[in-house]
Amino acid sequence: MDQARLVARQIGARLRAARAAAGLTLQQLGDQAGLSAAFLSRVERGEATPSIANLIAVAQRLAMPLRDLFEDEVPQAPQGYAVSRLNARAAAEQIQAAGYRFHWLSGDLPQPRLSAFLLEFPVTTDPSATLLEHEGEEILYLLEGSLEFRIGEDVLVLAPGDCVHLLGDRPHMGRNIGTVPARLLMVVTPPGAVHQP
């Protein structure tokens, strides 16, 4: 089994365990998160990988930290900080979503108010990607490449160094319009963070 498939199965197993612990059926969770029960079933079996927006919606409905879908329970950072090392990320498989790949960057702080991801949109990004919505806020900072970013009917063309800050409930999507992979840093407020004092 390749590493990408293993990661998808791990996320699916964590989702299944959290859903069962919450006493929800696939249909109930799907209705609450705006996803089909069939899609959630495929995710739980490791046959489909959800977008970050889908994971945010599911984590919110399950009242769980977003990080719990990416990693097994690890000791929280008692010193108040966490480090994500390049060599550790390089060894871990990127998670494949619809039209992009991503790495989870955030550490395991108690009650986190931010989640960070490194996204890569390949040159062959499908122009028919779906507009996504989720709770909270999102900041995108383009590191390399060219990215078309749509927010509702507005279309922005981003170059390296450009940054977008938006409310996650605005329909949005990105696609690579350049000749090299587009890499960007994405920071989102995880489920529940907007309600914390």
N, C-alpha and C positions, 0 to 999 in steps of 0.2 A: 504494500500500500504506500502510495507517495505521501509526502509530508502535507501537501495541501488537503488531501482527503482526510488524513488523520486529524488535522486542525478542525475541519468542518465537522467531523464526528464528535470531537471533544466539545465544541460549542453546542452541538445538538444534544449531547448527553447532559450537559449542564442545564440547558433549557428544559429538557424533559423532567429532570429532577426538580427544578424550581417550580415548574407548572404543577407537577404531582404534589409537591409540598403545599402549594397554594390551593389544592383541591379543585383545580379547573380542568375541564375537558379541552381538547384542541379547539372545538367549536366556540366555547366560551371565551378562551383567550383570543382566538382569531377575531371574534366579534368586537371585543374590547380594544384590540390593537389595530383593527382595520385591515387584517390579513386573512386569507382563506385558511380554513382548517387543513386543506390538502397541502398548501405551501408549508405551513408549520410542521406538518407530519414529515415532509421531505427534509426540512431543516433538522428536525430531531433525529432523523436517520442518517444525517450527514450527506444527503443527496443534493442539497441546495444550500447556498450561502446567502443569508439576508444582507441587505444594505445596512450601513450604520444607522440610518433613520429607522429601519425596521427593528434593529436591535434596541435602539433607544425606546421605541414604542412598547416593545415587549417587556423590557426591564421596568419601565414605568408601571405597566399594568400588573407586574408581579411584585412591585414595591421592593425591588432589589437594586443594589449598585450595578451599574453597567459593567464594571470591571469583573464581576462574578461570572459573566458569560465568557470571558477571555482567559481566566486563570483560575486554577484551583486555589483553595484557601491557603494564603501565605501570611506569615506574620506581618502585621501592619508596621509601618515605619515609625518606631517610637521616637526617633530623633526629629520628626517633623519634615523630613524630605525623603525623596526616593530618586535613584539614578537609573536611567535607561541607557545601557551601554550599547554602542554601535556593534561590537562583536557579538553580543547576545542577540540583537535583532537580526543580524546577518545570518545567524545560525537558525533562526526561526523562520518558518515559511510565511510569506505574505498571505493574507486572507483574501480570497478572490470574491468580489461582489459583482453586480451587474455593471460592466463598463469600467471598472477600476479595481485595483488591489490596495490593501492597506495593512499597516502594522499598528498595533496598539502600543502607544508610547507611555501612557500614564503609569505612575507608581501606585502603591497601595497605601495612600494616606487615609487616616480615619475621616469619615464623612467628607469625601472629596466634593469640590464644587466645580471642577473642570475635568474633562477627559480630552486627551490629545491623541491624534492619529497622524501618521505619515501616509499620504495617499499618492498613488501613481496611476495616471491615466495613460494607457498605451496609445501609440500612434493610431491604432485601428479602432479607437473608441466608436461605438455605435451611435450615430447621430439621433437615433430614435429613443434615447434613454428616457426613463420615466421621471417626472417631476416628483420630488420627495418633500415631505413635511414631517416635523417632529416638534416636541416641546422644547422650550429653552432658546438659547442663542447659539450662534455659530460664527466663528472667525476663520477665514481662509487666508493663508499667506502663500503666494506662489513663489516657489524656490527656483524652478527650472521649467522651460518650455513655454507654450502658449495655451491658454485655456479660455474657452467660451463659457461663461457662467450666466445662466438664466435665472432670474428671480421674477416669477409671474410672467408678465409680458416683456419685461425689460431684459435686454441681452447686453452683457458686458464682455469686453475682450480684455483679458488679463495678461500682463507681461511680468517677468520676474521682478519681485519687489512689490507688486501690487497686493493690496489687502482688501478684503470685503468682510464687513461685520453685519449680520442680519438676524432677524427673528426667525427661528426655525419653523414657525407655523406658516411662513410664506413659501409657496411652492417654489422649489429650486432644484437645479441640476447643473452639472458641469460636463464638458466634453473637450477632448484634446483637439486643437485645430492646427497644431504645429507638425514638424517633421521629426521631433524627438519626444520621448515620454515627458509628460507634464507631471512634475512632482510638487506637492504642496503640503504644508502643515495645516491641519484642521484642529481647532479647539472648540469643543461644545460643552454646554452645561449639561451634566447628566441628569437623569430623571430625579426629581425631588429637589435639586439644587436651587431652583428658583424660589422654593418655598422655605429654605433655611434662613434663619436670621443672619 
